[in-house]
Amino acid sequence: MAILKDTKAAITTKTFDKNVLDQKTSNIYEALSIIAKRSVQINAEIKKELVDKLEEFATYTDSLEEVFENKEQIEVSKFYEKMPKPHAIAIEEWLNDRIYYRNTLSEE
């Protein structure tokens, strides 16, 4: 996934200067709305990729007694747990001008 390979997003919580975040829009709420929408998109992409990878390890049994511990499945899960969160990736993209946005109200 290109999003995860190119990102230098923070894994831990990071404080950002409000003036830097709203510099492009001159409105902090508009900037946060754009970042939030991108974060939802990133989360959906990550979730789809994770589900696809975990489907490879799926075993369908009728009994609850048979629970298999699959090392590869655990490693995949751990990898996704250690990744930067979608909002951190979205903020990093916003600050590096990798999010396209437009204000439809100003175009009228």
Secondary structure, DSSP 4 states (H G I P E B T S, - for coil): -HHHHH----SS-----HHHHTTTTS-HHHHHHHHHHHHHHHHHHHHHHHHHHHHTT----S-SS-----HHHHHHHHHHHHSPPHHHHHHHHHHTT------HHHH-
